[in-house]
């Protein structure tokens, strides 16, 4: 595809952001996408363009939404941070305090913070699973509660790509008495008017863009990989085409199944950039937000194979990812979605797209827009 016309608006100061967004479509790197940026809680860029399907028959519209894979983790983390901020959840406590069955197989001392920071040693399931098991909350969580860790919890990071959502989500459920998707909707997305869903109602299916899988042979766990990576990526196999099904969309898959767009991701995470305040409401305290900045573990990630620094539910500046300001948290989703929250600049940047690249940590499409935004911020 050559030149596309992007829709939405950009404040004049951030005009380079629109140019960077549109340049992603030249040469066919992008099919359909959205980008949103807030500063001090004000939206300064809200862009969308391209197509919602591979055949390019449906335009990507203002309210098009898409599966953002692991960017969903930031919503699940925020839900846990909210409960902790209210004093209902203690990250330093053993998981078994809230979920007694979890103490099995040597996990009595695993803390909630270990779950939040991908260091619990539960990067995948040991029991063989099929895709449908991801839609069975009781099965997915009870198997994790019963199994032994793959490595000593708290000693090393290892990306819990699918399991983290069930682990943190079950703690949320035990504490709040409702599913993580329900708590998120009632306490965060609803009050903020954010069009982001952990468990999408069937009534919204018509707005969902189709994900295009990454090129053959380049997806998660392809090629020569360690047994841990193979387990994470193939038990059950991760197939982006599943995101087009009602079963996937309707299930609560709190590490990878969230549906939204850049505007809704930015609307939610602007809470974290602005001391817990957004849309005229103080939802968390500033201290509750800054809890995410507390380094839990750093080192070579056993799954991703890169240096990482993990805070409470988010990646931290440093490691393999450079950011302009130190108090920055982020997460990316399989294929290319990304959210970056800069607490120093009180800025939020979100990108959501439907043409997947072979990445779990963001790719140059989002970073080119970020670099344009950072250049404009510094000007």
C-alpha positions, 0 to 999 in steps of 0.5 A: 500500500502506498500513501494512506490518509490518516484520520483523527487529530494531532496538536500542531506541536506534534505534527511529526507524529502524524507523518511517522504514523503514515510512513508505517503504511508505505511499503506495506509494513502496516495494514490498519492501526491506531495511535494515541498520546496524552500529556497531563491527561489531555489527548494531544494525538489520536490517529487511526487509518488503514484497513480492519481486514486483510482483504482491505474491504473494511476501513479502520474506523474511529471505533475499530478495536483489535486484540492487543495480546500482551498489552492486556497485561497492563490492564490486569496489572492496574487492576491488581495495583488498584486492589493493593492501593485500597489495602485489599491486596498485599504484594509481599504476601504469599499467593497462598494467603489468598489462594490456599491451593497455590501452596502445593508443590513447593510454592508456599512462599511464592509472593504476589509480587513474583506473579506480577514480575514474571519471576514465579517460575510458572512460565507455562503449564506442565500438563498438556493443554489444548486451545479450548483450555484457555477458555476454561478458567477453573482448569487453567488456574487449578493446573497452575496451582498444582504444579511445581515451578520450572525454576526457583521463584524470585531468582530469575525473570522468565516471561509468563506470556499466557500464565501471568493473567490467570495467576494474577487474575485468580488472586484478583478473583479471590480478593475481590470476589469477581473476575478480573475482567469484571473488576476492570470494567466496573472500577477502571474502564467504566468510570474512564469511559474506556473502550477496552475489554477483558472478555468482549461482549458479542455485541461488539464483534462487528467492530473488531479488526482481524489480526494478520499472523506474522510471516510463516516461521517467524512467530513465537517459539519458531526455530531452535528454542529452549524447552522453556520457550517451546513449552510457553509457545506450544502448550497450547499453541499460540495461533493469532487466527484464534483471536477472530473467534467468539470463544477467544474474544468472549473468554477472559484471557487477562494476559493476552485476550484484551480488545481495544484500540490506542485511544482506550489503552491510553485512556486507561493508562493515563491513570498511571501517568497522572498520579491515579487521576483521569477523566475527572476521577481520582481512581488510585493514589499517586503512591499506588501508581508509583508502586509499579516503578519498584524494581522486582527483578532484573537480568536475562529473561529465560523466555525472551532471551534479552536483558529485562528490568521488571517492576510491579506488573510493568517493564521498567526503563533500562534493560534492552529498551531505552526511554527519555525519562527514568520513571517510565513503565511499558509493555508490548503485545505479540505482533506490535502493540505497545503502551509506554507511560512516562511518569516524569513527563506525565505522558502516555503513548499507545499503539494498536495495529492488526498486521503482526510482526514477529515480536513480543516487545514492540517493533520499529513501527511503534518506535518510529512514532515514539521517537517523533513524539519524544522529539516534539516533546523536547522541542 
